[in-house]
Amino acid sequence: MALTRIQPPAIADVREPNFRNIVINGDMAVAQRGTSTTSNGYLVDRFIIDEATDGAITYTQDTDVPAGSEFANSIKLDCTTADASIGAAQYCILTTKFEGQNLQYLKYGTSSAQTLTLSFWVKSVKTGTYCVNFTKEAGSGTRYECPIEYTISSASTWEKKTIILSPTAGSTSLITGTAGAIVDSNASGFRVIFTLAAGTDWHGTNNTWVAASDKMSTSNQVNFLDSTSNNFWITGVQLEAGSVATDFEVVPYDQNLERCQRYYMRWQGDASDQRSIANGMAVTTSQVRMVVVYPITLRSFPTVTEADIETLNAAKVVTVVNLNATVDPGINAVNLQIDADSGTPYTVGQAISLRTGASTSSYLALSAEL
């Protein structure tokens, strides 16, 4: 009797990420702090804006992305106040940083230091030459930097860029020498800077490593802030070992969020509901102590900030409170000392719940940023 082999049904090739992308949140999906700001600092997680010109920038998490791509979000930088003449010490940059202990496989500081490839999607109203700065932080060695030019050719059009960073760029041996080693700790060991404008103080030589501070561009860098018509978008940022730009490594949102929360964690209020943070106990008639346990391990001891948080007791009495002190902050939990805004609303020993208020201005945040 002849036997017929039954083939199993085809299974889609769905793989777990192997984290070859050094950049966290390169698809700009996570933005715990909100979706728009006019201030310097973080908005989209892991990407910080630093604008130091006579102009102004609005930084937003946007939904303009390359057509047909795997991305749902981008960073948008909108020039809202122009500065037609950038001073020597002025600049505007977007930066992402990486822990040194995660980069030891790059073998910087040895003759086996690896080549890196940066790929990203970019779109700008203003065409011309832009720069990316690669910085090997000092750590226990020396700070080395290498600015590399790229060109935006077509206005308001998504373009994919690939930049290859050699450890010996410019025929140098700085990275392959012992002082080129990346610090093996939870400190910042490497950073990538996308430059939008830079004065002459910050100009370096294209594609050449140098022992310097903040050589964030070449003299060919455009001035993105020369017109309020200028907008700049970026997404799909990937930095990987090797000299080939592979497809963007898609990380599930929950894993992406957890990786971002190692550096910043936020309980955000909502206009229609309160959100529970932790439970504790009244230690006086006006003060509560409670331990907030983090869902993941933070990079370092955090700075704790809050606005408009409140407590709730068993009788459902709501009390607006202030964070009075952070006691014994750790990388896994923090002990908070919380005071009522006024009066003596608590009974000693009473169980108390901490939550956000029913407002988008209410939050509790833990920051362990690089």
N, C-alpha and C positions, 0 to 999 in steps of 0.2 A: 504494500500500500504506500503510495507516494505521500510524503509529508509536505505540507505547505507552511513555510515560515511566515508568521504574522509579524509585520514590522510595528514597533511601538509608534504611537502618534508623535509627530514632531513637537519638540519643546522649544519655546523661544529662548534665545541665548541671553538670559538675564543674569548678570553677575553682580556680586557685591563689589563696592568700590574698594580699590586697594590703596587709595589715598596717594596716588602718584602725583596729584596736584598739590603742591606746597601751599597754594593760596586757599584760605578758608573763606567760604561764601563768595566765591568768584562769580557766581551767577546772580549775585545781589538780591537773593530771595529773602534773607533775614534782615529785618530792620526793627529791632526791639524798641528803639528810642522814638520812633515816629516815622513820618514819611516826608517831612520838609523842615529845613532850618536855614536861617540866615547867619548863624554863628559858626565860628571855627569849632572843630571837634568831630566826633563820630556821629553818624546818622545810620547809614547802612553799616551793619556790623562788620568790623575788621578794616573799614576804609575811613580814614580821617582826612578832613579838609583843613588846610592851613593857608589862609589868604592874608597876605601882608602887603597890600598895595593901597593906593588911594581910591580904588574901585570897590566893588562889592559883588558877592556871589550868593545865589540861592542854591542850596544843595537839596536834591529830592531823590527819593526812590521812585522811579518812573516805570511805565509799562511799554515804552517804545523799545522794541527789540528787533533784531534782524528777522526778516520774513522767513518763515519755515524753519526757524531754529528751535533748539530745545529750551530756550530761555523765556521766562515770563516777566523778568524785571531787568532794569538797568539803573545805573547812576546817571542823573542829569545834573549838570552844572550850568546855571543860567547867569550870565553877566547882567546885573541889574543896575550897576553904576560903573561907568567906563573910566579907565585910566589910560589915556592915549600914550603916556610916556612913563615907562616903568623905571623907577629910580635904581641906582646901582645895588642897593641892599634890599630891594623889594622882590617879592615872589608870590606865586600861587601854585600850590601842589596838592595832589591827592596821593596818600601813602597807605600801604599795608605792610605790617611787620610780622615776623615769624620768630618763634622761640628757637634758640640755638640748639637745645637738646634734641630737637626733631630733625636737625640737618646734618648730623654727624656723618651720615652715609655719603654726603657730598665730598668728603675727604679734603676739604679746604685745609691749607696749611701743609700739604704734602705734594709730591710730584704727581700723584694720582688724582688730583682735584678734578671734579667732573665739570663738563660743559653743561650749561643750563639753557633751556629754551622757554621763552615767554611768548604766549599767544593770547590774543584778545580781539574783541570786536569793538570798533570805535566809529563814532559819527560826530561831525562837527559842522557848524555853519561856516566856520573859518578854516580854510584850507592852508596848507603849507607844512613846514618842518616843526615837528614836536619832538620831545625827548623823554626817554625813560631813564631814571637813575637807579643803578643797582648799588646798594651799600652793604658791605660786609662790616658789621659793627666792631668796635674796638675789642670789647671783651677783655681778655688778658693779653691781646696782641695789639695790632694797629688797625685803625679805621681806614678802609680802602673803598674807593668809589669809582664807578664807571658809568658815564652818561652815554647813551646810544640814541641816535636820531632815527625817526621814522617819518613818513610823509602821509598826510591826509590829502588825497588827490581830488576828490569830488565833494562838493559842498552838500551837506544834509543827506549823505548817503552812507549806509553801513558798509564798512570795509573791515576785513579781517587782516590783522597784522601779526607777523612772526618775527621775533628778535632772538638771535642766538648770542649768548654771553659766554665767551671763552675765558677760562681761568688765566690765560696768558694774553688777554686782549691788549693790543698796542705793543706786542712783543715784550711784555713785562713779566717779571717773576714774583710779583708781590703776593699773589694769592697762593702760589706754590711754595713759598717760603714759610717758615714756622710762624711768623707773625700774621700769616693769612688764615690761621685756624679760626673756626667759628666757636664761640664760647659754648661749652657743654653745660648749660644750665637752663633755667626757665626765664632767663633774661632775653631781651631782643638780640638775635644773632645776625639777622639779615633783614633788609627791607627793600621794597620796590616803590619808587616814586614816579608818578605820572605828572609831568610838569606842564603847566598851562602858561606860565609867564615867569621870567627870571631876569633880574638885573645882572650887570656885569660882574658883581662880586661872586656870583654863583656859576660862572661859565668855566667849563673844562674842555678837554679835547675829546672829540668823538671816538667812542669805542676804544678807550684807553684807561686802564686802571691807574689810579693815582692815590697817594697817601694825602688825603685832603679832607676838608670838612664842607659838606653840602655843595659839591660840584654837580648841581642838579640838572644842568643843561649845557648845550654848546651855545656859541654866539648866534647860531642860526635859528634858535627857538623863536616861534611866533609869539606875539603878545595877544593872547586870547581875550584880554580885558580891554581891548581898544574900542569896543563897540557894544552897546546894550542889545544889539541884534544877535550876539554870539551865544550859542548853546553848544554844549559838549556832552555826549553820551558815551558810556563804556559798559561792557558786560562781557561775560565769558572769559574772565581772566584766569589763565592757567600758567603756572611755572613748574617745570619738571626737569628732572635730570635727563641728559642726553641731548642730541643735536637734531631731534625730529619732534615736530609739534603733533602730538596725537590728538584724537577727538577729545572734546571737553569731557572730563570725568563728572558725570551726573551723580550727585550724592542725594539720597532721600532727604526730604525737608527735616524730618525729626532728627536725623543724624547731623545734619548741617546746623540746626539750632543748638544741639548739645555741644557741638564743637565751638560755636560762638559763645555759649554760656560759660565756658571756661574762663572767658575774659570779661564778660558782662552779663548780668542776670537781672531781670526786671519783672516785678509784679505791677502790671499796669491797670489803673482804674478804668471803668467803663461807664458811660453816661446812663446806662439802664440797669446796672447791677454792681454789687460789691464782690470783691474777690478775696477769698481767704488766703492768709499768708502763714500764720502760725498760731499756736495756743500757748498761754502762759499763766502766771498767777500774780495777783496783786500782793505786793510786799509792804505797801503802806496804803493809806486811803487815797493817795494821789499818784501812786507809782506802780508800774507793772514790770516784771522781768519775764523774758521768754527767750527760748532758743530757736533760731531759724536754721533748719538743716537744709543744705543745698542738695539738689538732685544729682549734681556732679561735683567733682573736685575742681576748685578754682586754681588758676595759675599761681596765685599768691594771696596773702591776706588782703581782704577787700576794703575799699572805702565805701561806707554805707551812706546813702542819701535818701531823702523821702520828701513827700509833699502831701498834705491833706489826708493822711492815714487816720484810721479810727479804730476804737475797740468796741467790743460787744460783750456784755456779761450775760449770765443765765436769765436775768429778767428782761433781756433784750433792750437794755439801756445803752444807747450809742454815745460815745464820748470821743470828741476830736482830740488827738494827741500829738505830741512832738517827740522825736527821737532825741533823748537827752544825752545818751552816751552809748558807745559801742564797747562792750566788755569782752576781752579775750577773743578778738576776731581770729578765725582760723580758715583753713582752705576747705573745710567740710561743713562748718557751722559757725554761727556767731550768736553771742548772748547780747540781747538788746535791753537797754534800760529806757523805758517809755514813761513820759509824764503826761498827765491830763493837762489840757490847755488852761483849765481853770477849775476851781472847786476841789471837792474831795468825793468823787463819785464811786470809789471802790470800797469793798470790805476786805480786810486783810485775809489772805488765804483763798479768796474767791477766784474761780477759774475765769480766765479772760481770753477772748479771741481777738486777734489782730487781723484787720482786713483793709483793703483799699476803700476809698469812698466811691460813691456813685457819680464819678466825674472823671473826665479824661485828663484832668490836671493832677489826679491822685496817683501816687506810685511809691514803691520802695525799690531801690536799686542797689546792687552790689557791683563794684567796679574793680577788676584786677587786670586792667589793660596794660599792655606793654608800654 
